[in-house]
Amino acid sequence: PVELIQSRILVIRGVRVILDSDLATLYHAPTKRLNEAVKRNVDRFPEDFRFQLAPQEVADLKSQIATSSSA
């Protein structure tokens, strides 16, 4: 359902993204395999399809998820 996808969209640096783990869940695949497929077929994915979080962004995101999960 559209709502399931919409609920997984985040805005980071002003860009709408879906985390690799969420995308893997939507495709019923392990995150590791999804990332491997992208790396093996990098020419098939537009550059704006791939988005790497900075270490501090990862920490901030984990903190936000933990806070919202415990609320």
N, C-alpha and C positions, 0 to 999 in steps of 0.2 A: 504493500500500500504506500501511497505517496507520503502519508504522515510519517511512516517509519523512516523513510529516506530524509524527509525534511527535518526530523528531530535529530539527525546525525550531522547536519551541516553546521559548521562553526565558521566564525569570521575571525581570521588571524591576519594581522597586518593589512586589514581592509580587503582581504581576499576570502571568498567563500570556499571552504575546503571540507573534505570528509577524510578523517583519519584512516590510515591504511588498515588498522584493526577493524574499524567499522565497515569499511568497504569489503574486507575479507569476510566478515560476518554476513553481509548482504549477499555475497556470492557463495556462501557456504564453503569457504576455503580457509586453510590456515594462513595467517598473516605472512609468515615466512615464505610460503609458496607464492603468494601474490607479489611480494617484493622481488622474489627471484624471477618471476615471469616478466615483470617490468624491466629489470636489469638485462635479461636475455633479449628483450625485444625493444630496447630503448628507442630505436628509430620509428617504432609504431606509435609512440606516445608523444604528443606535442609537449614542448618544454613547459608550458603552463599547466600541464597535467600533473607534473611532479613538483612537490613543494616540500622542502626540508626545513623542519623546525630547528631553531637555535637551541642549544642546551637549556638556556634560561626559560625559553618558551615551553619546553617540555616540562620543566619543573613547575612552572606556573599553571600549566594545564592540568597536571597531576594534582596539584593543590586544589584547583577549582573543582575537579571531579570528586575528590575526597570530601570537600566541604559540602557539595551539593548532595552527595550520597548519604552523608550523616545528618543532614537537615531534615 
